[in-house]
Each structure stands twice: as structure tokens, then as C-alpha cells.
Amino acid sequence: MDKSIDKVEAGFLPLLLMCVCVSLGTGVFIEVISGRAASWVGVWPDYAHMVANLHEPLARLRWIVGDISEVAFYKHELPAIGLLLGAALAHWAHRTGRAWQGFAICYGTGLWPWLVTSSLLGLVFSHVLWGWTLSASTWQPTFVAFVSLPAAMVLLFGGGWKVAINGALLGALLVTPASLLLVNYLCYPLGLPVVIGNVGGMAVASVLAFMLCRRFAGLVRSTPPVDAPPPAPVIERATPHHGVGWTLRRVLADFSEAPFFGNELASLGLLLGVLAAYLLSPAGPAYGSQLVLEMVGGQALASLIGVLLWRRQWMQRGWYPTYIPIVSVVPAAVLTLGGTWEVVVLSAGLGAVMAPPLAVAISQRLPSHLHGYIGNVLSMAACTLMILPFVAWLTGAG
């Protein structure tokens, strides 16, 4: 029996109790001030206000910060800030060996500072180069560099300014324009969900970037041997402790897996942020769709089904991409087809069944110099393309 896992499970209990107390206290607080609550709704500028005023510095800043939570389809500054604050707390807890840290952030590599630095730089560089594409009438995927190549390069090649800066530059120079091209010249004309263009651009550009890094080793400090696989994530080893507590923790951690954080505290910050944004202005997050609750519910259901269904894979491998439908199939289905229970349940179930094994099958066949996340994003594109029409046909939505 692994005593270190016992300590983590035991140490997580106080954190869980604290979250329950905070939730109860919040509920009581809302009850007490319920007479004022109605006056709060709408005080935060909504999504339509932001896109209509992108020429103003504050609205443009809101868009840029909102890009940090865009991968979960929340697109709002509050969940973005919550994600970063939760991740910073998780990193500190990991560095100081706190038992309540949950799943070690960034797979226990200790690279979170370099990873988030490269991702943020990639986001800034993308807006410097491609911010001119934004307009009040057309959404553009300016967020893609934050959750793709820069982070993957840090995980594959290690920390340091050379890797962080070159990863950010390649993200802005390759990933963002690739996604822009696919979204504007494939998804919009054919009426496809834009997530297909987003992740398709990530995949194509990342393959090119890793080929450049292999050809020009000076772009990074070091490269892994050609015949060696990329370093595997350092995560909890398989133990008999994959029970109810672990399952709930894993579902929560999946919400922050797309930016390569994979930690409950980071996810908690993200979710508290989006719920706060929804409370302040229901038309603020999730592109003003007012489908935040349906979306979050479907995302949680997809992760829960996936974690339960693929539990054996989690135990054997130490990590499995059950997060994929959270950032692709489910939110795309809800936004495209509506928030009915049929759409939510079908997209969550089908995404949980199909997406993780497809991602693993692709990743296992990638050359060793390519990061495995490429298989994940290709699975996102393929499953979204296959599942959404099927759900629309079954439900009569669309």
C-alpha cells in the first residue's frame, strides 16, 4: 500500500470540507442578501458589450484575458483569473509538499512557471501579430497558442528562457494563423463547429513546429533521442485507491487538463470564476449564450462517464485523456444544438466513449519527436465532426 497516496487522500479531505463550508456559507450569504441579488445581475459588461467595443482598450483587454479560459468555451476574464490563481496555489502546494495539493500540477514535472510563462507569451505574441483580425461581427481563435504548442514544448524539452520564448514565438507564428485559416476558410463556409478549425490548426502547426525543432536543435536546449519516446507524465501510479474520492477528484481535475495543468485547485478556480461571471451577468460568459449551467453540467457528466468507463486504463497507464469531450464535443454540441437534456446527455456519453481511446490510438502511432497532445486534439476534431451530426439527427435539434 502506497502511504504517500494515503497521505494525499487524507490531506485532501480537509480541503474538500473547506470547499463544502465555503459553498454552504456562500449559499447562506446569498439568502441573506437575496433582496439585493436582482440588482447585481447585469452589472458586469456582457459578451455583446465586449465585442461591440473591441476598439476600446478595456474591452480588448477583457478579450485577451478571456482567451485564457476560452479552451473550456467560457470566454470570460473571471474564470481565466480563477484558473491562474488556482494553478499558482497548486504549484505552491506541490513545491512545499502539501498533502492537499491534489494531482500534482503539470504532471509533477515542476515546470508550471515555465509552462504558464510560455503560454502567456504565446497569447500576447498572437494578439500582437493577429489581433487585427478581431471584429464585432466574427469570432476569431486568438486563444489557441495559450493551450497548445508553447506548453507542449516546455513539457517535452524542459524549462528555460530559450524553450519558453521560442515555444511562444512558434505558437504565435504557426498555431494561431493555422487555426485562423481553418476557421475562416473551412469552418465558416461549410458551417462546421469552429472547434474543428481550432484544434486542427493546433495539430498541423505543432507537427511542423516539432519537425523544425528536430531539424534545428538550437531552437531548444536539448532534444530527446530520435529512438526514445517523449518523457511520460509523472502522475500517481496505479494503486487500489481509485475509488469514489479519487473519481470525484479526477473529474474536477479534468476541467484544467487542456492547458496542461490537470489539478483540482486550478479547476476549482476556473469553475468558481465562470459561476461568478454567470451570476453577475448571465449573458457574459460562454459567448452570451446563457447556457453556462447546461455546459458545465454536460462537461462534468462527460468526464464522470469517461473516468468510470476508462478507470482500468487510468490504473494501468497513470493517465488517460478523459478530458477531451470537456473541451470539444460537449460545449460544441450545447452551443450548436441547444442545452436540452437530450443534447447534454448524448454528447457527454458519446464523447466519453469515443474520444479518449481514439486519442490514445493516434498518439501511440506518432513519431517520438512529436508530443502526444497532437493525438488528443486530432481526436477532438474527429469526434466533434462525427458526434454532433448524429446527436442533431437523434434529437431533431440544430
C-alpha positions as CSV (number, residue, x, y, z in Angstrom):
1,M,0.0,0.0,0.0
2,D,1.4,3.4,-1.0
3,K,1.5,5.5,2.1
4,S,2.2,8.7,0.1
5,I,-1.2,8.2,-1.7
6,D,-2.8,7.7,1.6
7,K,-1.5,11.0,2.8
8,V,-2.7,12.8,-0.3
9,E,-6.2,11.2,0.1
10,A,-6.3,12.1,3.8
11,G,-4.9,15.6,3.2
12,F,-7.5,16.2,0.5
13,L,-10.3,15.7,3.0
14,P,-9.8,19.0,4.9
15,L,-9.7,20.8,1.5
16,L,-12.9,19.1,0.5
17,L,-14.5,20.0,3.8
18,M,-13.3,23.6,3.4
19,C,-14.9,23.8,-0.1
20,V,-18.2,22.4,1.3
21,C,-18.1,25.0,4.1
22,V,-17.4,27.8,1.7
23,S,-20.2,26.6,-0.6
24,L,-22.7,26.5,2.3
25,G,-21.5,29.9,3.6
26,T,-22.0,31.3,0.1
27,G,-25.5,29.9,0.0
28,V,-26.4,31.5,3.3
29,F,-24.8,34.7,2.2
30,I,-26.9,34.7,-1.0
31,E,-30.1,34.0,1.1
32,V,-29.3,36.9,3.4
33,I,-28.8,39.4,0.6
34,S,-31.3,37.8,-1.8
35,G,-33.2,41.1,-1.8
36,R,-30.2,42.8,-3.4
37,A,-29.3,40.0,-5.7
38,A,-31.6,41.1,-8.5
39,S,-29.9,44.4,-8.7
40,W,-26.5,42.8,-9.2
41,V,-27.4,40.8,-12.3
42,G,-26.1,42.5,-15.4
43,V,-23.7,44.9,-13.6
44,W,-20.8,43.2,-15.3
45,P,-20.5,44.1,-19.0
46,D,-21.7,41.1,-21.1
47,Y,-20.2,39.4,-24.1
48,A,-22.1,41.6,-26.6
49,H,-20.8,44.7,-25.0
50,M,-17.2,43.4,-25.1
51,V,-17.3,42.5,-28.8
52,A,-19.1,45.7,-29.8
53,N,-16.3,47.8,-28.1
54,L,-13.2,45.9,-29.1
55,H,-11.7,49.2,-30.4
56,E,-11.5,50.3,-26.7
57,P,-8.6,49.2,-24.5
58,L,-10.6,47.8,-21.7
59,A,-12.8,45.6,-24.0
60,R,-9.7,44.5,-25.9
61,L,-8.0,43.6,-22.6
62,R,-11.1,41.6,-21.5
63,W,-11.0,39.6,-24.7
64,I,-7.2,38.9,-24.3
65,V,-7.6,37.8,-20.7
66,G,-10.8,35.8,-21.6
67,D,-8.7,33.8,-24.1
68,I,-7.2,32.1,-21.1
69,S,-10.5,30.4,-20.3
70,E,-11.5,30.0,-24.0
71,V,-10.5,26.4,-24.2
72,A,-13.4,25.5,-21.9
73,F,-15.7,27.7,-24.0
74,Y,-16.2,30.1,-21.1
75,K,-14.5,33.1,-22.7
76,H,-14.5,35.4,-19.7
77,E,-11.9,37.1,-17.6
78,L,-13.2,35.8,-14.2
79,P,-12.7,32.1,-14.9
80,A,-9.4,33.0,-16.6
81,I,-8.2,34.7,-13.4
82,G,-9.6,31.9,-11.2
83,L,-7.7,29.3,-13.3
84,L,-4.4,31.1,-12.9
85,L,-4.9,31.8,-9.2
86,G,-5.9,28.2,-8.6
87,A,-2.9,26.9,-10.6
88,A,-0.5,29.2,-8.7
89,L,-1.8,27.8,-5.4
90,A,-1.5,24.2,-6.7
91,H,2.1,24.9,-7.8
92,W,3.0,26.3,-4.4
93,A,1.3,23.4,-2.7
94,H,3.3,21.0,-4.8
95,R,6.6,22.7,-4.2
96,T,6.0,22.8,-0.5
97,G,4.7,19.2,-0.3
98,R,1.2,20.0,0.9
99,A,-1.0,16.9,1.3
100,W,-4.0,18.8,-0.1
101,Q,-2.3,19.7,-3.4
102,G,-4.4,17.1,-5.2
103,F,-3.0,15.8,-8.5
104,A,0.4,17.3,-8.9
105,I,0.1,20.2,-11.3
106,C,1.7,19.8,-14.7
107,Y,2.0,16.0,-14.0
108,G,4.5,16.6,-11.2
109,T,7.2,17.9,-13.5
110,G,7.6,21.2,-11.6
111,L,7.6,23.1,-14.9
112,W,4.4,25.1,-14.3
113,P,6.2,28.5,-14.0
114,W,7.9,28.0,-17.4
115,L,4.8,26.4,-18.9
116,V,2.5,29.3,-18.0
117,T,5.1,31.8,-18.9
118,S,5.5,30.4,-22.4
119,S,1.7,30.0,-22.8
120,L,1.1,33.6,-21.8
121,L,3.8,34.9,-24.0
122,G,2.3,33.0,-26.9
123,L,-1.0,34.6,-26.2
124,V,0.5,38.1,-26.1
125,F,2.5,37.5,-29.3
126,S,-0.6,36.1,-31.1
127,H,-2.5,39.3,-30.3
128,V,0.4,41.5,-31.4
129,L,0.5,39.7,-34.7
130,W,-3.1,38.7,-35.3
131,G,-5.2,41.0,-33.2
132,W,-6.2,42.9,-36.3
133,T,-8.4,40.0,-37.3
134,L,-10.9,40.7,-34.5
135,S,-14.2,42.4,-35.2
136,A,-17.6,42.8,-33.7
137,S,-19.2,40.5,-36.3
138,T,-16.8,37.5,-36.5
139,W,-15.3,35.4,-33.7
140,Q,-11.6,34.5,-34.2
141,P,-9.5,31.8,-32.4
142,T,-6.9,34.1,-30.9
143,F,-6.7,31.8,-27.8
144,V,-5.1,28.8,-29.4
145,A,-1.5,29.5,-28.6
146,F,-2.2,29.5,-24.9
147,V,-3.3,25.8,-24.8
148,S,-1.1,24.2,-27.4
149,L,2.4,24.3,-28.7
150,P,4.2,26.6,-26.1
151,A,3.1,24.4,-23.2
152,A,3.9,21.2,-25.1
153,M,7.4,22.4,-25.9
154,V,8.1,23.1,-22.3
155,L,6.9,19.7,-21.3
156,L,8.9,18.0,-24.0
157,F,12.1,19.9,-23.9
158,G,12.2,21.3,-20.3
159,G,12.2,24.8,-18.9
160,G,14.4,27.8,-19.6
161,W,14.0,31.0,-21.5
162,K,15.1,29.6,-24.8
163,V,12.4,27.0,-24.8
164,A,9.7,29.3,-23.3
165,I,10.3,32.2,-25.8
166,N,10.8,30.0,-28.9
167,G,7.7,28.0,-28.0
168,A,5.7,31.2,-27.6
169,L,7.0,32.6,-30.9
170,L,6.3,29.4,-32.8
171,G,2.8,29.3,-31.2
172,A,2.1,32.8,-32.5
173,L,3.7,32.3,-35.9
174,L,2.3,28.9,-36.7
175,V,-0.6,27.8,-34.5
176,T,-2.6,31.0,-34.5
177,P,-2.6,31.6,-38.3
178,A,-3.2,27.9,-39.0
179,S,-6.3,28.0,-36.8
180,L,-7.4,31.3,-38.3
181,L,-7.1,29.8,-41.8
182,L,-9.1,26.7,-41.0
183,V,-11.8,28.6,-39.0
184,N,-12.3,31.3,-41.7
185,Y,-11.9,29.2,-44.9
186,L,-13.2,25.8,-43.8
187,C,-15.5,26.0,-40.8
188,Y,-17.4,29.2,-41.6
189,P,-18.0,28.4,-45.2
190,L,-19.1,24.8,-44.5
191,G,-21.0,25.6,-41.3
192,L,-18.7,23.3,-39.2
193,P,-18.2,23.9,-35.5
194,V,-15.2,26.2,-35.1
195,V,-13.6,23.9,-32.6
196,I,-12.6,21.7,-35.6
197,G,-10.6,24.6,-37.0
198,N,-9.2,25.5,-33.6
199,V,-7.8,22.0,-32.8
200,G,-7.0,21.2,-36.5
201,G,-4.7,24.3,-36.6
202,M,-3.1,23.2,-33.3
203,A,-2.3,19.8,-34.7
204,V,-1.0,20.8,-38.1
205,A,1.1,23.7,-36.8
206,S,2.5,21.6,-33.9
207,V,3.7,18.9,-36.2
208,L,5.5,21.5,-38.3
209,A,7.0,23.1,-35.2
210,F,8.3,19.9,-33.8
211,M,9.8,19.0,-37.1
212,L,11.6,22.4,-37.1
213,C,12.9,21.7,-33.6
214,R,14.2,18.4,-34.7
215,R,15.9,19.9,-37.7
216,F,17.2,23.0,-35.9
217,A,18.2,21.8,-32.4
218,G,19.3,25.3,-31.5
219,L,15.7,26.3,-31.0
220,V,15.6,24.3,-27.8
221,R,18.2,23.5,-25.2
222,S,18.1,19.8,-26.0
223,T,16.2,17.2,-27.9
224,P,15.3,13.7,-26.9
225,P,17.0,10.9,-28.8
226,V,15.3,10.0,-32.1
227,D,14.5,6.4,-31.0
228,A,13.3,7.4,-27.5
229,P,9.6,8.2,-26.7
230,P,8.8,11.6,-25.1
231,P,9.1,11.7,-21.3
232,A,5.9,10.4,-19.8
233,P,3.9,12.5,-17.3
234,V,4.8,11.9,-13.7
235,I,1.5,11.1,-12.1
236,E,0.0,8.8,-9.4
237,R,1.0,5.2,-10.0
238,A,-1.7,2.6,-10.2
239,T,-2.9,1.7,-6.8
240,P,-6.1,0.2,-5.3
241,H,-7.2,3.7,-4.3
242,H,-9.1,4.6,-7.4
243,G,-12.4,4.8,-5.5
244,V,-15.1,7.3,-5.1
245,G,-12.9,10.1,-3.7
246,W,-10.3,9.6,-6.5
247,T,-13.0,9.6,-9.1
248,L,-14.5,12.9,-8.0
249,R,-11.1,14.5,-7.8
250,R,-10.3,13.3,-11.3
251,V,-13.5,14.7,-12.7
252,L,-12.6,18.0,-11.2
253,A,-9.0,17.9,-12.4
254,D,-10.1,17.2,-15.9
255,F,-11.5,20.7,-16.2
256,S,-8.0,22.2,-16.2
257,E,-6.3,19.4,-18.2
258,A,-6.5,21.2,-21.6
259,P,-4.0,23.9,-20.6
260,F,-1.8,21.1,-19.2
261,F,-2.5,21.9,-15.6
262,G,-4.6,18.8,-14.6
263,N,-5.2,19.9,-11.0
264,E,-8.3,20.2,-8.8
265,L,-7.4,23.6,-7.4
266,A,-6.8,25.1,-10.8
267,S,-10.2,23.6,-12.0
268,L,-11.9,24.9,-8.9
269,G,-10.7,28.4,-9.6
270,L,-11.9,28.1,-13.2
271,L,-15.4,26.9,-12.2
272,L,-15.8,29.3,-9.4
273,G,-14.9,32.1,-11.8
274,V,-17.3,31.1,-14.5
275,L,-20.2,30.7,-12.0
276,A,-19.4,34.1,-10.5
277,A,-19.4,35.5,-14.0
278,Y,-22.7,33.9,-14.8
279,L,-24.2,35.2,-11.5
280,L,-23.0,38.8,-12.3
281,S,-24.1,38.7,-15.9
282,P,-25.8,35.6,-17.4
283,A,-25.0,36.9,-20.9
284,G,-21.3,37.4,-20.0
285,P,-19.5,34.0,-20.2
286,A,-19.9,31.3,-22.9
287,Y,-20.3,33.9,-25.7
288,G,-23.5,35.3,-24.2
289,S,-25.4,32.1,-24.8
290,Q,-26.7,31.9,-21.2
291,L,-26.0,28.1,-21.4
292,V,-23.3,28.0,-18.7
293,L,-25.1,25.7,-16.4
294,E,-26.0,23.2,-19.1
295,M,-22.5,23.4,-20.5
296,V,-20.8,22.8,-17.1
297,G,-23.2,20.0,-16.3
298,G,-22.5,18.3,-19.6
299,Q,-18.8,18.7,-19.2
300,A,-18.8,17.2,-15.7
301,L,-21.0,14.3,-16.9
302,A,-18.7,13.6,-19.8
303,S,-15.7,13.4,-17.5
304,L,-17.5,11.3,-15.0
305,I,-18.6,8.8,-17.6
306,G,-15.1,8.7,-19.1
307,V,-13.4,8.3,-15.7
308,L,-15.7,5.4,-14.7
309,L,-15.6,3.8,-18.1
310,W,-11.9,4.0,-18.6
311,R,-10.9,3.5,-14.9
312,R,-8.9,0.4,-15.7
313,Q,-6.8,2.5,-18.2
314,W,-6.2,5.1,-15.6
315,M,-5.0,2.5,-13.2
316,Q,-2.7,0.8,-15.8
317,R,-1.3,3.9,-17.5
318,G,-1.4,6.5,-14.8
319,W,-3.0,9.0,-17.1
320,Y,-5.8,8.8,-19.7
321,P,-7.3,11.6,-21.8
322,T,-10.8,11.6,-20.4
323,Y,-10.9,15.4,-20.5
324,I,-11.2,15.6,-24.3
325,P,-15.1,15.9,-24.6
326,I,-15.0,18.6,-21.9
327,V,-13.2,21.0,-24.4
328,S,-14.7,19.8,-27.6
329,V,-17.8,17.6,-28.1
330,V,-20.0,18.7,-25.2
331,P,-19.6,22.5,-25.3
332,A,-19.8,22.5,-29.1
333,A,-23.0,20.4,-29.0
334,V,-24.6,22.6,-26.4
335,L,-23.8,25.9,-28.2
336,T,-24.8,24.5,-31.6
337,L,-27.8,22.3,-30.8
338,G,-29.1,23.8,-27.5
339,G,-29.0,22.9,-23.9
340,T,-31.7,20.3,-23.8
341,W,-31.1,17.3,-21.6
342,E,-31.0,15.0,-24.7
343,V,-28.2,17.0,-26.3
344,V,-26.3,17.2,-23.0
345,V,-26.5,13.5,-22.2
346,L,-25.9,12.2,-25.7
347,S,-22.9,14.4,-26.4
348,A,-21.4,13.7,-23.0
349,G,-21.9,9.9,-23.3
350,L,-20.7,9.6,-26.9
351,G,-17.8,11.9,-26.3
352,A,-16.7,9.9,-23.2
353,V,-16.9,6.6,-25.1
354,M,-15.2,7.6,-28.3
355,A,-12.7,10.4,-27.8
356,P,-10.2,9.0,-25.2
357,P,-9.4,5.7,-26.9
358,L,-9.2,7.4,-30.3
359,A,-6.7,10.0,-28.9
360,V,-4.6,7.2,-27.4
361,A,-4.7,5.2,-30.7
362,I,-3.4,8.2,-32.6
363,S,-0.8,9.3,-30.0
364,Q,0.7,5.8,-29.8
365,R,1.4,6.0,-33.6
366,L,3.1,9.4,-33.5
367,P,6.9,9.6,-34.0
368,S,8.9,10.1,-30.8
369,H,9.7,13.7,-31.6
370,L,6.0,14.8,-31.6
371,H,4.2,15.5,-28.3
372,G,1.3,13.2,-27.6
373,Y,-1.2,16.1,-27.2
374,I,-1.4,16.1,-31.0
375,G,-3.3,12.9,-30.8
376,N,-5.7,14.5,-28.3
377,V,-6.5,17.5,-30.5
378,L,-7.0,15.3,-33.6
379,S,-9.4,13.2,-31.6
380,M,-11.3,16.4,-30.6
381,A,-11.7,17.3,-34.2
382,A,-12.7,13.9,-35.4
383,C,-15.2,13.2,-32.6
384,T,-16.8,16.6,-32.9
385,L,-17.2,16.1,-36.6
386,M,-18.8,12.7,-36.1
387,I,-20.9,13.1,-33.0
388,L,-22.6,16.5,-33.5
389,P,-24.5,15.5,-36.7
390,F,-25.5,12.2,-35.0
391,V,-26.8,14.0,-31.9
392,A,-28.6,16.5,-34.1
393,W,-30.3,13.7,-36.1
394,L,-31.3,11.8,-32.9
395,T,-32.7,14.9,-31.1
396,G,-34.1,16.8,-34.1
397,A,-32.0,19.8,-32.9
398,G,-29.9,22.1,-35.0
